Amino acid sequence: MAWLTWTNSLLGFLLVFFYYRSVDSNKPRRPPQPKPHFLLGNMRDMPKGGNEWVKYRDLGRKLGSDIVYLNIFGRSILAINSLRTANELLDKRGAVYSERPRLPYLKELSGWDWNLALMDYGRKFQLYRRLVQQYFQPSIVSNSYESLVKLETWKLVNNLLKTPDRFVNHLHNMAGGIILMITYGHKIKPQGDKYVELVEELRKSGSQTPGSRLVDTFPSLMKLPKWFPFAEFHQHATKSRALSERMRREPFEAAKQHQAAGTAIPSMTISLLESDFASEGFDREQTIMDCSGVVYGAGADTTVTSLTSFFLAMMLHKDVQRKAQAELDTVIGRSRMPQFSDRSSLPYVNAVLKEVLRWQPVTRLGIPHCAMNDDEYNGMHIPKGTVVFSNIWAILHDPDIYPDPESFIPERYLPDSSGEESKVPDPASASFGFGRRICPGRHLADSSMWIAIASVLHLFDISKIKASNGREIEPKVSYTSGVVNIPTPFKCAITPRFPQAASVIDDSIDLDGEN
């Protein structure tokens, strides 16, 4: 009878084996995925601890794919490492991938659900997007804001002439001066403005990559009391919520007070308060305060990051700096400042800006998208609710598109020796996001960065600091992990490039009268 028991056991095993094999064969094919671990799924494969963008890129290379799929306790994650796939999914299928993930820490605990960049896709998003975007169309930027941008750029170079060692502070003042005037009609205080400082404090409080906290993976942790171990996120979130409220409310209320007193300077906030836009059932004043806060928070941050990377690039690549300065001397001479009308005549300076955006993208993993429905891509099933990261850093460091991607090479965007136009994609196609979530302020950011880069290169040399023995000190710079990837502090020498640089600045505008 033993043989009968053994035979029945074998038959039972085979039935179970073939049943699970048939069930598994009926599952839709997922995108390339590391082999899951028992119970943990891909928890061990999830990039963490910094440089997540590099780890996602390397994981894709290991799998031989430009997309990587992870499943962590039933939560689907997709990382896109190529421009082609990002365009296919996030641009062409915007109806599917325009949602944001839940993000419990930022949106529920920290109260950032008002922020257009994080907001769920729906009627409220569409209203906010429409209200914000109307103030940042290319024609509006060129006709309404260029004079302000030039003024703040002239203040920047004037400050660099006086206190070059404080260049990062001057960049904050430039960006803050532009965006606060556009948004609230607020003229910043050059020796330290509370609204410039407030948005910087807010950035630091929310510096982690969206979705990277443990509570984002296990939302049930939100129920833990604040005193409980591993629940320190409650304290951080409470502080972030308070800063978020102050950042939106304080300049908004100040603008309203100026409006009531008849002293308001024209601005986005005043324009919205005086307009009769359809609020579609949402609180009108809250909508205006939130939309203004969106512009203020985003505009005062990303421009500073890119321009700081520009200073680093010029310090490290003196040959690039010299070529750009030679072009500026040829086109402009040394008797005036660059103007926006010069831009078409300065292709190398344009290429420097493009390479800054590619070399050190402001948001390396972007803000995650989320699949609103089940989708299929090249025969692979992407489940509804999948969190989708656009690995902007990997896209802009793809050696098949940008050869020698770690090097700073503006020439890659210029015609070759035969005069044939470059086929290398403009980094702006990725650096400002994708699809219906693309940055609405990208045209203002582009104009602000270009005139600042052209003006600084025209007037100053940027070089490494020298030690007492005359040898140059090599900077040690790294970039933080977070929504905005900011370089760690570094020093550089900023000196006038020619004797009459100071007089060129003085002759350009009456800075004392404006300050």
HELIX and SHEET records of a PDB file:
HELIX    1   1 ALA A    2  ASN A   26  1                                  25    
HELIX    2   2 MET A   43  ASP A   45  5                                   3    
HELIX    3   3 GLU A   52  LEU A   63  1                                  12    
HELIX    4   4 LEU A   83  ALA A   86  1                                   4    
HELIX    5   5 ASN A   87  ASP A   91  3                                   5    
HELIX    6   6 GLY A   94  TYR A   97  1                                   4    
HELIX    7   7 PRO A  104  LEU A  109  3                                   6    
HELIX    8   8 ARG A  123  GLN A  133  1                                  11    
HELIX    9   9 PRO A  138  ILE A  140  1                                   3    
HELIX   10  10 VAL A  141  TYR A  145  3                                   5    
HELIX   11  11 GLU A  146  LYS A  162  1                                  17    
HELIX   12  12 PRO A  164  ARG A  166  5                                   3    
HELIX   13  13 PHE A  167  TYR A  184  1                                  18    
HELIX   14  14 LYS A  194  SER A  205  1                                  12    
HELIX   15  15 LEU A  214  THR A  217  1                                   4    
HELIX   16  16 PRO A  219  LYS A  223  5                                   5    
HELIX   17  17 PHE A  233  ALA A  261  1                                  29    
HELIX   18  18 MET A  268  GLU A  274  1                                   7    
HELIX   19  19 ARG A  284  GLY A  299  1                                  16    
HELIX   20  20 THR A  302  LEU A  316  1                                  15    
HELIX   21  21 LYS A  318  ILE A  332  1                                  15    
HELIX   22  22 PHE A  340  SER A  345  5                                   6    
HELIX   23  23 PRO A  347  TRP A  359  1                                  13    
HELIX   24  24 ILE A  392  LEU A  396  1                                   5    
HELIX   25  25 PRO A  410  TYR A  413  5                                   4    
HELIX   26  26 ALA A  428  SER A  431  1                                   4    
HELIX   27  27 GLY A  435  ARG A  437  5                                   3    
HELIX   28  28 ARG A  442  LEU A  459  1                                  18    
HELIX   29  29 ALA A  501  SER A  508  1                                   8    
HELIX   30  30 LEU A  511  GLU A  514  1                                   4    
SHEET    1   A 4 ILE A  67  ILE A  72  0                                        
SHEET    2   A 4 ARG A  75  ILE A  80 -1                                        
SHEET    3   A 4 VAL A 387  SER A 390  1                                        
SHEET    4   A 4 HIS A 369  CYS A 370 -1                                        
SHEET    1   B 2 ASP A 375  TYR A 377  0                                        
SHEET    2   B 2 MET A 380  ILE A 382 -1                                        
SHEET    1   C 2 PHE A 460  SER A 463  0                                        
SHEET    2   C 2 ALA A 493  PRO A 496 -1                                        
END                                                                             
